[in-house]
Amino acid sequence: MTIPNILISHRWAYAEDYEGLTLKFKQYGFEYFDYSVPQSDPLDVNRANQIKAALREQIRQCNYFLIFANMATGNSNWCKYEIEVAKEYNKPILSVKPHGYTGNIPLFIQEADTEGGPAGFNTPSIIRKICNRLNHDIPFGV
């Protein structure tokens, strides 16, 4: 059984999406390793090529890639880069609509999704998708 190594691609401007999902994972007893880059623990790099290399390594180590649908607002170059790297490494990619998000999901995110998304912000459904893909036990009550 593989422990999920998850990278949750998110914008720091929308940190509440990331924090809300990780809190829900914890509340449901979902154990996983977090390869995300939260604002509270940024990458120790300062140049674009260093950031790319560090992100590439984070994505290489994960075995499941989640991306929020509102990632493409503003400058989406990093979002596109992360998706391309995840696709290079053949990572399962699930797009997630943040709670209350009513905007459109960019086509490049829709096309990258390999898991039947976009998933609504329904944590049990997201957990089941991850566990089923990775042959991981689904937490009791999910």
Phi, psi and omega per residue, in radians:
M1 nan 2.245 -3.110
T2 -1.617 2.241 3.021
I3 -1.283 2.271 3.117
P4 -1.080 2.238 3.005
N5 -1.900 1.779 -2.954
I6 -1.905 2.347 2.941
L7 -1.922 2.133 3.112
I8 -1.818 1.837 3.140
S9 -1.320 2.180 -3.086
H10 -2.679 2.834 3.064
R11 -1.719 2.412 3.114
W12 -1.082 -0.468 3.096
A13 -1.115 -0.368 3.118
Y14 -2.088 0.765 -3.069
A15 -1.017 -0.467 -3.114
E16 -1.120 -0.480 3.076
D17 -1.128 -0.881 3.135
Y18 -1.078 -0.872 -3.106
E19 -1.092 -0.682 3.127
G20 -1.132 -0.739 -3.134
L21 -1.189 -0.772 -3.128
T22 -1.161 -0.603 3.068
L23 -1.125 -0.764 3.107
K24 -1.102 -0.723 3.082
F25 -0.957 -0.805 -3.127
K26 -1.111 -0.770 -3.128
Q27 -1.072 -0.555 3.128
Y28 -1.529 0.038 3.117
G29 1.257 0.448 -3.130
F30 -1.484 1.989 -3.134
E31 -1.623 2.308 -3.128
Y32 -2.800 2.851 2.999
F33 -1.732 2.325 -3.055
D34 -1.736 1.961 3.109
Y35 -1.732 0.231 3.139
S36 -1.247 3.000 3.118
V37 -2.131 1.437 -3.141
P38 -1.276 2.769 -3.138
Q39 -1.050 -0.507 -3.134
S40 -1.302 -0.224 -3.138
D41 -2.496 1.164 -3.070
P42 -1.201 2.832 3.059
L43 -1.143 2.509 -3.118
D44 -1.533 1.092 -3.127
V45 -2.505 2.848 -3.105
N46 -2.416 0.026 3.130
R47 -2.152 2.640 -3.042
A48 -0.957 -0.753 -3.114
N49 -1.188 -0.560 3.082
Q50 -1.238 -0.687 3.104
I51 -1.099 -0.775 3.120
K52 -1.041 -0.794 -3.136
A53 -1.102 -0.742 -3.140
A54 -1.171 -0.744 3.096
L55 -1.102 -0.739 3.122
R56 -0.991 -0.756 -3.133
E57 -1.166 -0.711 3.095
Q58 -1.062 -0.773 -3.112
I59 -1.206 -0.670 3.117
R60 -1.017 -0.691 -3.068
Q61 -1.377 -0.371 -3.120
C62 -1.369 2.792 3.035
N63 -2.095 0.142 3.055
Y64 -2.728 2.365 -3.053
F65 -2.113 2.089 3.064
L66 -1.880 2.470 3.086
I67 -2.394 2.312 3.114
F68 -1.341 2.470 -3.074
A69 -1.144 -0.402 -3.132
N70 -1.550 0.217 -3.119
M71 -1.135 -0.470 -3.004
A72 -1.510 0.026 3.085
T73 -1.222 2.481 -3.105
G74 1.273 -2.427 -3.119
N75 -1.447 2.016 -3.076
S76 -1.820 0.271 -3.127
N77 -1.056 -0.733 3.127
W78 -1.171 -0.686 3.102
C79 -1.029 -0.851 3.135
K80 -1.095 -0.709 3.122
Y81 -1.075 -0.840 -3.133
E82 -1.044 -0.751 3.127
I83 -1.104 -0.776 3.141
E84 -1.061 -0.719 3.117
V85 -1.160 -0.760 3.112
A86 -1.046 -0.702 3.106
K87 -1.170 -0.710 3.099
E88 -0.970 -0.741 -3.112
Y89 -1.541 0.132 3.119
N90 0.965 0.743 3.111
K91 -1.423 2.476 2.985
P92 -1.107 2.349 -3.095
I93 -2.140 2.173 3.094
L94 -2.134 2.163 3.036
S95 -1.548 2.479 -3.079
V96 -2.214 2.272 3.047
K97 -1.484 2.071 3.110
P98 -1.039 2.707 3.129
H99 -0.962 2.183 3.099
G100 1.412 0.028 -3.116
Y101 -1.308 2.217 -3.125
T102 -2.056 0.030 -3.129
G103 -1.318 3.056 3.091
N104 -1.363 2.732 3.051
I105 -1.782 2.123 -3.110
P106 -0.982 2.550 -3.098
L107 -1.007 -0.698 -3.100
F108 -1.145 -0.480 3.058
I109 -1.335 -0.758 3.114
Q110 -1.021 -0.777 -3.104
E111 -1.215 -0.484 -3.137
A112 -1.346 -0.442 -3.063
D113 -1.106 2.153 3.135
T114 -1.856 0.012 -2.960
E115 -2.018 0.325 3.089
G116 1.385 0.344 3.126
G117 -1.440 -3.100 0.234
P118 -1.361 2.459 3.086
A119 -1.538 2.456 3.012
G120 -1.234 2.970 -3.123
F121 -1.369 1.097 3.124
N122 -1.992 1.695 -2.996
T123 -0.999 -0.780 3.126
P124 -1.030 -0.688 3.122
S125 -1.118 -0.738 3.115
I126 -1.104 -0.805 3.141
I127 -1.057 -0.770 3.136
R128 -1.078 -0.728 3.117
K129 -1.041 -0.806 -3.134
I130 -1.106 -0.876 -3.090
C131 -1.098 -0.745 3.131
N132 -1.099 -0.736 -3.128
R133 -1.145 -0.656 -3.035
L134 -1.738 0.155 -3.104
N135 0.918 0.798 -3.139
H136 -1.902 2.503 3.119
D137 -1.047 2.366 3.087
I138 -1.422 2.260 -3.134
P139 -1.009 2.545 3.122
F140 -1.008 2.343 3.100
G141 1.549 0.035 -3.141
V142 -1.629 nan nan
